[in-house]
Amino acid sequence: MNPRRQLDILTPVVRLRERRVEVARLEAVAARDALATAEAALAVRDRAIAAHDAALARLDAWFAEGLSGSAAMVETALARREMVVEARARDLDLREQESVAVHKAREDLDAALRVLVRAQGRFEAMSDQRDRARSALLARRDERQQQEIEELPARRATR
């Protein structure tokens, strides 16, 4: 295949590969943002669990001091402790779900980065082929011009 035809074929292919790289880049950015969002949600859940642990520790410390106060106060503290335990259990369940979401987001990011690297490699390969075809075309053109320059004195002599 001559360089001109090769260049005509490769130019739109390179543009297509370039668009695919851009799409892959955008998908990687979206995956990175999704991972950041999932990690932030997990961090919020961890802080909530830590707050529950602190509340339980305060209530347990109060109970350990000897249960000073009225029966109603002790009853309220026990109800409060039960409520905190239930909230902590719910948050632990939700944390597990968020942990799974973070893991999936990491996998999605890894997959998006692999797609990006593959698209970038294909773009560079096609771009290199196009550049070689362009160089061959320019070399042919230079060769043709050089030949015309060399033949110019011979043409003038025959006139």
C-alpha positions as CSV (number, residue, x, y, z in Angstrom):
1,M,0.0,0.0,0.0
2,N,1.4,3.3,-0.9
3,P,2.1,5.9,1.8
4,R,-0.7,8.3,0.6
5,R,-3.3,5.6,0.8
6,Q,-2.0,4.4,4.2
7,L,-2.1,8.0,5.5
8,D,-5.7,8.4,4.2
9,I,-6.7,5.2,6.0
10,L,-4.8,5.9,9.2
11,T,-5.8,9.5,9.8
12,P,-9.5,8.8,10.7
13,V,-8.4,5.7,12.7
14,V,-6.1,7.8,14.8
15,R,-8.9,10.3,15.4
16,L,-11.1,7.5,16.5
17,R,-8.4,6.1,18.8
18,E,-7.9,9.6,20.3
19,R,-11.6,9.9,21.1
20,R,-11.6,6.4,22.7
21,V,-8.6,7.6,24.9
22,E,-10.7,10.6,25.9
23,V,-13.7,8.5,26.7
24,A,-11.5,6.1,28.7
25,R,-10.0,9.0,30.5
26,L,-13.4,10.4,31.5
27,E,-14.5,7.0,32.7
28,A,-11.4,6.7,34.8
29,V,-12.1,10.1,36.3
30,A,-15.7,9.1,37.1
31,A,-14.4,5.8,38.6
32,R,-11.9,7.8,40.7
33,D,-14.7,10.1,41.9
34,A,-16.9,7.2,42.7
35,L,-14.1,5.6,44.8
36,A,-13.6,8.9,46.6
37,T,-17.3,9.2,47.4
38,A,-17.4,5.6,48.6
39,E,-14.3,6.1,50.8
40,A,-15.8,9.3,52.2
41,A,-19.1,7.5,53.1
42,L,-17.1,4.7,54.8
43,A,-15.1,7.3,56.8
44,V,-18.3,9.0,57.9
45,R,-19.7,5.6,59.0
46,D,-16.4,4.8,60.9
47,R,-16.8,8.1,62.7
48,A,-20.4,7.3,63.6
49,I,-19.3,3.9,65.0
50,A,-16.5,5.6,67.0
51,A,-19.1,8.0,68.4
52,H,-21.3,5.1,69.4
53,D,-18.3,3.4,71.1
54,A,-17.5,6.6,73.0
55,A,-21.2,6.9,74.1
56,L,-21.1,3.3,75.3
57,A,-17.9,3.9,77.1
58,R,-19.4,6.9,78.9
59,L,-22.5,5.0,79.9
60,D,-20.5,2.0,81.0
61,A,-18.2,4.2,83.1
62,W,-21.3,5.8,84.7
63,F,-22.7,2.3,85.5
64,A,-19.3,1.2,86.8
65,E,-19.3,4.1,89.3
66,G,-22.0,2.6,91.2
67,L,-25.3,3.6,89.6
68,S,-25.8,6.8,91.6
69,G,-29.1,8.4,90.9
70,S,-32.8,7.7,90.9
71,A,-34.3,4.5,89.4
72,A,-35.8,6.6,86.6
73,M,-32.4,7.9,85.8
74,V,-30.9,4.4,85.7
75,E,-33.8,3.2,83.6
76,T,-33.2,6.1,81.2
77,A,-29.5,5.3,81.0
78,L,-30.2,1.6,80.3
79,A,-32.7,2.5,77.6
80,R,-30.1,5.0,76.2
81,R,-27.4,2.3,76.2
82,E,-29.7,-0.2,74.4
83,M,-30.5,2.5,71.8
84,V,-26.8,3.2,71.2
85,V,-26.1,-0.6,70.9
86,E,-28.8,-0.9,68.3
87,A,-27.6,2.1,66.4
88,R,-24.0,0.8,66.5
89,A,-25.2,-2.6,65.2
90,R,-27.1,-0.9,62.3
91,D,-24.0,1.2,61.5
92,L,-21.8,-1.9,61.6
93,D,-24.1,-3.5,59.0
94,L,-24.1,-0.4,56.9
95,R,-20.3,-0.1,57.2
96,E,-20.0,-3.6,55.8
97,Q,-22.1,-2.6,52.8
98,E,-20.0,0.5,52.3
99,S,-16.8,-1.5,52.6
100,V,-18.1,-3.7,49.8
101,A,-18.9,-0.6,47.8
102,V,-15.4,0.7,48.3
103,H,-14.0,-2.6,47.2
104,K,-16.2,-2.6,44.1
105,A,-15.2,1.0,43.4
106,R,-11.5,0.1,43.6
107,E,-12.1,-2.7,41.1
108,D,-14.0,-0.4,38.8
109,L,-11.2,2.1,39.0
110,D,-8.6,-0.6,38.2
111,A,-10.7,-1.8,35.2
112,A,-11.1,1.8,34.0
113,L,-7.3,2.4,34.3
114,R,-6.6,-0.8,32.4
115,V,-9.0,0.3,29.6
116,L,-7.3,3.7,29.6
117,V,-3.8,2.2,29.3
118,R,-5.0,-0.1,26.5
119,A,-6.7,2.7,24.6
120,Q,-3.6,4.9,25.0
121,G,-1.4,2.1,23.7
122,R,-3.6,1.6,20.7
123,F,-3.7,5.3,20.0
124,E,0.1,5.6,20.2
125,A,0.5,2.5,17.9
126,M,-1.9,4.0,15.3
127,S,-0.3,7.4,15.6
128,D,3.1,6.0,15.1
129,Q,1.9,4.1,12.0
130,R,0.4,7.3,10.7
131,D,3.6,9.2,11.4
132,R,5.6,6.6,9.5
133,A,3.3,6.8,6.6
134,R,3.5,10.6,6.6
135,S,7.3,10.4,6.8
136,A,7.4,7.9,3.9
137,L,5.1,10.2,1.9
138,L,7.4,13.2,2.6
139,A,10.4,11.1,1.7
140,R,8.9,10.1,-1.6
141,R,8.0,13.7,-2.3
142,D,11.5,14.8,-1.5
143,E,12.9,12.0,-3.7
144,R,10.7,13.0,-6.5
145,Q,11.6,16.7,-6.2
146,Q,15.3,15.8,-6.0
147,Q,14.9,13.7,-9.1
148,E,13.2,16.5,-10.9
149,I,16.0,18.9,-9.9
150,E,18.6,16.4,-11.2
151,E,16.7,16.0,-14.5
152,L,16.2,19.7,-15.0
153,P,19.5,20.4,-16.7
154,A,19.0,17.4,-19.0
155,R,15.5,18.7,-20.0
156,R,16.9,22.1,-20.7
157,A,19.6,20.7,-22.9
158,T,17.1,18.8,-25.0
159,R,15.1,21.9,-25.7
